[in-house]
Amino acid sequence: MILIPVCSFLIGAIAFVLNVRQTTLNNKICKAKIVSESLYIFMDDNTMCQAFYKIEYGNFSYGSNFHGSKEEKEIDKLLRHFSNIALMWQEGLLSLSDIRPIQYFILRVVNDPEIIKYLLFINQWSNNANTDSHPYLALNKMSKELNEKIT
């Protein structure tokens, strides 16, 4: 009589453990897919690649002619792309470890002295406009965490 409830309990426990394991694996796969797709979109987009390589090779300069230019749109597109990843990180959907495949590209951009000037301008402009935040706030936070992690 006691054998049936014990067997039922064991089968239920095993099923639960297998379910947890499968759910964990599915979560890892989903996170990897998000990062992989983000990397693919970045590498497949000429505008973002051009903006990245300007920064990568030191050819980007933030100056008085930047605002309203074609270059501003290119840089903003690249920063918004990385900001989307940062927003997912901020919401706990991705961890810093999950972001590792795209980390180099993010840090090369946000650590560039000219990009830092632009991000400081955006921050100051947002403060003056009383907007409470700006599009790159999550990116700033995530890049700070990434920089702390590698040092």
C-alpha positions as protocol buffer text, in pm:
chain_id: "A"
residue {
  index: 1
  type: MET
  ca { x: 0 y: 0 z: 0 }
}
residue {
  index: 2
  type: ILE
  ca { x: 278 y: 246 z: 81 }
}
residue {
  index: 3
  type: LEU
  ca { x: 474 y: 148 z: -229 }
}
residue {
  index: 4
  type: ILE
  ca { x: 236 y: 322 z: -473 }
}
residue {
  index: 5
  type: PRO
  ca { x: 253 y: 669 z: -304 }
}
residue {
  index: 6
  type: VAL
  ca { x: 633 y: 640 z: -270 }
}
residue {
  index: 7
  type: CYS
  ca { x: 671 y: 549 z: -638 }
}
residue {
  index: 8
  type: SER
  ca { x: 436 y: 832 z: -736 }
}
residue {
  index: 9
  type: PHE
  ca { x: 638 y: 1076 z: -526 }
}
residue {
  index: 10
  type: LEU
  ca { x: 967 y: 960 z: -681 }
}
residue {
  index: 11
  type: ILE
  ca { x: 831 y: 984 z: -1034 }
}
residue {
  index: 12
  type: GLY
  ca { x: 698 y: 1333 z: -959 }
}
residue {
  index: 13
  type: ALA
  ca { x: 1031 y: 1441 z: -808 }
}
residue {
  index: 14
  type: ILE
  ca { x: 1226 y: 1310 z: -1106 }
}
residue {
  index: 15
  type: ALA
  ca { x: 987 y: 1483 z: -1347 }
}
residue {
  index: 16
  type: PHE
  ca { x: 1026 y: 1808 z: -1151 }
}
residue {
  index: 17
  type: VAL
  ca { x: 1408 y: 1790 z: -1163 }
}
residue {
  index: 18
  type: LEU
  ca { x: 1402 y: 1716 z: -1535 }
}
residue {
  index: 19
  type: ASN
  ca { x: 1162 y: 2006 z: -1592 }
}
residue {
  index: 20
  type: VAL
  ca { x: 1386 y: 2248 z: -1398 }
}
residue {
  index: 21
  type: ARG
  ca { x: 1689 y: 2129 z: -1594 }
}
residue {
  index: 22
  type: GLN
  ca { x: 1509 y: 2170 z: -1927 }
}
residue {
  index: 23
  type: THR
  ca { x: 1380 y: 2516 z: -1832 }
}
residue {
  index: 24
  type: THR
  ca { x: 1731 y: 2626 z: -1734 }
}
residue {
  index: 25
  type: LEU
  ca { x: 1869 y: 2498 z: -2063 }
}
residue {
  index: 26
  type: ASN
  ca { x: 1592 y: 2672 z: -2259 }
}
residue {
  index: 27
  type: ASN
  ca { x: 1669 y: 3001 z: -2080 }
}
residue {
  index: 28
  type: LYS
  ca { x: 2038 y: 2972 z: -2169 }
}
residue {
  index: 29
  type: ILE
  ca { x: 1951 y: 2900 z: -2531 }
}
residue {
  index: 30
  type: CYS
  ca { x: 1714 y: 3199 z: -2547 }
}
residue {
  index: 31
  type: LYS
  ca { x: 1978 y: 3431 z: -2400 }
}
residue {
  index: 32
  type: ALA
  ca { x: 2241 y: 3303 z: -2641 }
}
residue {
  index: 33
  type: LYS
  ca { x: 1998 y: 3354 z: -2929 }
}
residue {
  index: 34
  type: ILE
  ca { x: 1930 y: 3715 z: -2826 }
}
residue {
  index: 35
  type: VAL
  ca { x: 2301 y: 3796 z: -2814 }
}
residue {
  index: 36
  type: SER
  ca { x: 2373 y: 3604 z: -3133 }
}
residue {
  index: 37
  type: GLU
  ca { x: 2097 y: 3785 z: -3322 }
}
residue {
  index: 38
  type: SER
  ca { x: 2217 y: 4116 z: -3186 }
}
residue {
  index: 39
  type: LEU
  ca { x: 2569 y: 4043 z: -3304 }
}
residue {
  index: 40
  type: TYR
  ca { x: 2439 y: 3933 z: -3644 }
}
residue {
  index: 41
  type: ILE
  ca { x: 2227 y: 4247 z: -3684 }
}
residue {
  index: 42
  type: PHE
  ca { x: 2524 y: 4462 z: -3587 }
}
residue {
  index: 43
  type: MET
  ca { x: 2764 y: 4291 z: -3829 }
}
residue {
  index: 44
  type: ASP
  ca { x: 2507 y: 4285 z: -4111 }
}
residue {
  index: 45
  type: ASP
  ca { x: 2414 y: 4652 z: -4086 }
}
residue {
  index: 46
  type: ASN
  ca { x: 2638 y: 4876 z: -4299 }
}
residue {
  index: 47
  type: THR
  ca { x: 2546 y: 5191 z: -4109 }
}
residue {
  index: 48
  type: MET
  ca { x: 2636 y: 5045 z: -3770 }
}
residue {
  index: 49
  type: CYS
  ca { x: 2954 y: 4885 z: -3906 }
}
residue {
  index: 50
  type: GLN
  ca { x: 3067 y: 5214 z: -4061 }
}
residue {
  index: 51
  type: ALA
  ca { x: 3002 y: 5394 z: -3734 }
}
residue {
  index: 52
  type: PHE
  ca { x: 3187 y: 5127 z: -3538 }
}
residue {
  index: 53
  type: TYR
  ca { x: 3492 y: 5132 z: -3763 }
}
residue {
  index: 54
  type: LYS
  ca { x: 3511 y: 5512 z: -3749 }
}
residue {
  index: 55
  type: ILE
  ca { x: 3534 y: 5474 z: -3373 }
}
residue {
  index: 56
  type: GLU
  ca { x: 3758 y: 5166 z: -3384 }
}
residue {
  index: 57
  type: TYR
  ca { x: 4018 y: 5338 z: -3603 }
}
residue {
  index: 58
  type: GLY
  ca { x: 4002 y: 5674 z: -3427 }
}
residue {
  index: 59
  type: ASN
  ca { x: 3831 y: 5851 z: -3717 }
}
residue {
  index: 60
  type: PHE
  ca { x: 3530 y: 5973 z: -3518 }
}
residue {
  index: 61
  type: SER
  ca { x: 3542 y: 6321 z: -3374 }
}
residue {
  index: 62
  type: TYR
  ca { x: 3263 y: 6477 z: -3171 }
}
residue {
  index: 63
  type: GLY
  ca { x: 3254 y: 6844 z: -3262 }
}
residue {
  index: 64
  type: SER
  ca { x: 3026 y: 7134 z: -3339 }
}
residue {
  index: 65
  type: ASN
  ca { x: 2934 y: 6993 z: -3683 }
}
residue {
  index: 66
  type: PHE
  ca { x: 2821 y: 6661 z: -3539 }
}
residue {
  index: 67
  type: HIS
  ca { x: 2467 y: 6749 z: -3432 }
}
residue {
  index: 68
  type: GLY
  ca { x: 2218 y: 6708 z: -3714 }
}
residue {
  index: 69
  type: SER
  ca { x: 2471 y: 6534 z: -3936 }
}
residue {
  index: 70
  type: LYS
  ca { x: 2451 y: 6199 z: -4112 }
}
residue {
  index: 71
  type: GLU
  ca { x: 2728 y: 6083 z: -3880 }
}
residue {
  index: 72
  type: GLU
  ca { x: 2514 y: 6159 z: -3574 }
}
residue {
  index: 73
  type: LYS
  ca { x: 2242 y: 5931 z: -3712 }
}
residue {
  index: 74
  type: GLU
  ca { x: 2497 y: 5654 z: -3770 }
}
residue {
  index: 75
  type: ILE
  ca { x: 2643 y: 5685 z: -3421 }
}
residue {
  index: 76
  type: ASP
  ca { x: 2297 y: 5704 z: -3264 }
}
residue {
  index: 77
  type: LYS
  ca { x: 2188 y: 5390 z: -3447 }
}
residue {
  index: 78
  type: LEU
  ca { x: 2491 y: 5205 z: -3312 }
}
residue {
  index: 79
  type: LEU
  ca { x: 2441 y: 5337 z: -2959 }
}
residue {
  index: 80
  type: ARG
  ca { x: 2069 y: 5253 z: -2965 }
}
residue {
  index: 81
  type: HIS
  ca { x: 2149 y: 4900 z: -3076 }
}
residue {
  index: 82
  type: PHE
  ca { x: 2385 y: 4853 z: -2783 }
}
residue {
  index: 83
  type: SER
  ca { x: 2135 y: 5029 z: -2556 }
}
residue {
  index: 84
  type: ASN
  ca { x: 1873 y: 4767 z: -2638 }
}
residue {
  index: 85
  type: ILE
  ca { x: 2110 y: 4502 z: -2506 }
}
residue {
  index: 86
  type: ALA
  ca { x: 2176 y: 4718 z: -2201 }
}
residue {
  index: 87
  type: LEU
  ca { x: 1803 y: 4752 z: -2135 }
}
residue {
  index: 88
  type: MET
  ca { x: 1768 y: 4373 z: -2139 }
}
residue {
  index: 89
  type: TRP
  ca { x: 2061 y: 4353 z: -1896 }
}
residue {
  index: 90
  type: GLN
  ca { x: 1906 y: 4620 z: -1673 }
}
residue {
  index: 91
  type: GLU
  ca { x: 1578 y: 4427 z: -1661 }
}
residue {
  index: 92
  type: GLY
  ca { x: 1762 y: 4107 z: -1566 }
}
residue {
  index: 93
  type: LEU
  ca { x: 1694 y: 3928 z: -1893 }
}
residue {
  index: 94
  type: LEU
  ca { x: 2067 y: 3909 z: -1972 }
}
residue {
  index: 95
  type: SER
  ca { x: 2371 y: 3889 z: -1747 }
}
residue {
  index: 96
  type: LEU
  ca { x: 2715 y: 4034 z: -1808 }
}
residue {
  index: 97
  type: SER
  ca { x: 2830 y: 3680 z: -1886 }
}
residue {
  index: 98
  type: ASP
  ca { x: 2559 y: 3648 z: -2151 }
}
residue {
  index: 99
  type: ILE
  ca { x: 2682 y: 3967 z: -2317 }
}
residue {
  index: 100
  type: ARG
  ca { x: 3041 y: 3844 z: -2345 }
}
residue {
  index: 101
  type: PRO
  ca { x: 3027 y: 3771 z: -2724 }
}
residue {
  index: 102
  type: ILE
  ca { x: 2944 y: 4136 z: -2798 }
}
residue {
  index: 103
  type: GLN
  ca { x: 3130 y: 4292 z: -2504 }
}
residue {
  index: 104
  type: TYR
  ca { x: 3436 y: 4393 z: -2709 }
}
residue {
  index: 105
  type: PHE
  ca { x: 3228 y: 4598 z: -2953 }
}
residue {
  index: 106
  type: ILE
  ca { x: 3029 y: 4768 z: -2678 }
}
residue {
  index: 107
  type: LEU
  ca { x: 3336 y: 4862 z: -2477 }
}
residue {
  index: 108
  type: ARG
  ca { x: 3532 y: 4985 z: -2781 }
}
residue {
  index: 109
  type: VAL
  ca { x: 3246 y: 5223 z: -2853 }
}
residue {
  index: 110
  type: VAL
  ca { x: 3155 y: 5348 z: -2505 }
}
residue {
  index: 111
  type: ASN
  ca { x: 3518 y: 5384 z: -2391 }
}
residue {
  index: 112
  type: ASP
  ca { x: 3613 y: 5598 z: -2690 }
}
residue {
  index: 113
  type: PRO
  ca { x: 3698 y: 5952 z: -2568 }
}
residue {
  index: 114
  type: GLU
  ca { x: 3487 y: 6116 z: -2841 }
}
residue {
  index: 115
  type: ILE
  ca { x: 3186 y: 5896 z: -2765 }
}
residue {
  index: 116
  type: ILE
  ca { x: 3230 y: 5977 z: -2396 }
}
residue {
  index: 117
  type: LYS
  ca { x: 3203 y: 6348 z: -2486 }
}
residue {
  index: 118
  type: TYR
  ca { x: 2884 y: 6280 z: -2682 }
}
residue {
  index: 119
  type: LEU
  ca { x: 2731 y: 6072 z: -2403 }
}
residue {
  index: 120
  type: LEU
  ca { x: 2816 y: 6346 z: -2151 }
}
residue {
  index: 121
  type: PHE
  ca { x: 2643 y: 6597 z: -2379 }
}
residue {
  index: 122
  type: ILE
  ca { x: 2334 y: 6374 z: -2401 }
}
residue {
  index: 123
  type: ASN
  ca { x: 2332 y: 6337 z: -2024 }
}
residue {
  index: 124
  type: GLN
  ca { x: 2361 y: 6714 z: -1970 }
}
residue {
  index: 125
  type: TRP
  ca { x: 2100 y: 6789 z: -2235 }
}
residue {
  index: 126
  type: SER
  ca { x: 1858 y: 6541 z: -2074 }
}
residue {
  index: 127
  type: ASN
  ca { x: 1914 y: 6696 z: -1732 }
}
residue {
  index: 128
  type: ASN
  ca { x: 1850 y: 7046 z: -1869 }
}
residue {
  index: 129
  type: ALA
  ca { x: 1537 y: 6925 z: -2049 }
}
residue {
  index: 130
  type: ASN
  ca { x: 1411 y: 6754 z: -1730 }
}
residue {
  index: 131
  type: THR
  ca { x: 1349 y: 6427 z: -1914 }
}
residue {
  index: 132
  type: ASP
  ca { x: 1437 y: 6213 z: -1610 }
}
residue {
  index: 133
  type: SER
  ca { x: 1650 y: 5981 z: -1825 }
}
residue {
  index: 134
  type: HIS
  ca { x: 1793 y: 5944 z: -2172 }
}
residue {
  index: 135
  type: PRO
  ca { x: 1821 y: 5669 z: -2433 }
}
residue {
  index: 136
  type: TYR
  ca { x: 2174 y: 5571 z: -2332 }
}
residue {
  index: 137
  type: LEU
  ca { x: 2138 y: 5565 z: -1954 }
}
residue {
  index: 138
  type: ALA
  ca { x: 2118 y: 5184 z: -1936 }
}
residue {
  index: 139
  type: LEU
  ca { x: 2415 y: 5159 z: -2173 }
}
residue {
  index: 140
  type: ASN
  ca { x: 2617 y: 5388 z: -1945 }
}
residue {
  index: 141
  type: LYS
  ca { x: 2532 y: 5173 z: -1643 }
}
residue {
  index: 142
  type: MET
  ca { x: 2609 y: 4846 z: -1819 }
}
residue {
  index: 143
  type: SER
  ca { x: 2938 y: 4971 z: -1961 }
}
residue {
  index: 144
  type: LYS
  ca { x: 3043 y: 5084 z: -1614 }
}
residue {
  index: 145
  type: GLU
  ca { x: 2975 y: 4732 z: -1484 }
}
residue {
  index: 146
  type: LEU
  ca { x: 3158 y: 4574 z: -1778 }
}
residue {
  index: 147
  type: ASN
  ca { x: 3460 y: 4800 z: -1725 }
}
residue {
  index: 148
  type: GLU
  ca { x: 3468 y: 4716 z: -1354 }
}
residue {
  index: 149
  type: LYS
  ca { x: 3446 y: 4346 z: -1434 }
}
residue {
  index: 150
  type: ILE
  ca { x: 3750 y: 4348 z: -1663 }
}
residue {
  index: 151
  type: THR
  ca { x: 3974 y: 4559 z: -1438 }
}
